[in-house]
Amino acid sequence: GSGETIYQQELSRRLQKSQLAAADYERLNALRSKMPWYARDIVELGELLVTPRSVFAVSSFKPEYDPVFASFKKVGKVFGFKVIRTDKEHTSERILPRIENEIRHSAFVIADLSDVSRNVYYEVGFAMGLQKEIVFTAKKGTPLPFDVVDVPVLWWTTQADLQSKLSARVKAIKKARE
């Protein structure tokens, strides 16, 4: 009918003005029905570009706390986050500016308070100053200093317990951001 005639005329006109071959134009026209999917994919890719996917981990550097960091990484991976701890990243940059930069650009911070450590409290204070969301964890029975005794803490007894509680919290954070 008349629609087919108009289509053929438009196809002919566009082919004369462009470098597209007829088959290429037809292929583009066929993609039209898939545009909602492509649009959704493009928006999701754009969100990934502007939404941080890293999480900064704050904890003691003592070897006995490596399993805590491993639990942080495991949970982060499940929810699509890369968990970073300063001493685990190899670079020639100065450490303090790198810590501040990582905290500044992280989606949120996970801080384990099980060991009294100046670096832990410095990094927590810096994150608080930036108003970053912080998930606090600590081994059950850890005495907390006065200035953090009132913060919500995920108290853990085993790494499985930590992973379970942390998973629930990270899931809630991720859902709130969607």
Beta strands, then each sheet from edge to edge (+ up, - down):
strand 1: 54-58
strand 2: 82-84
strand 3: 108-112
strand 4: 134-139
strand 5: 153-156
sheet 1: 2+ 1+ 3+ 4+ 5+
end
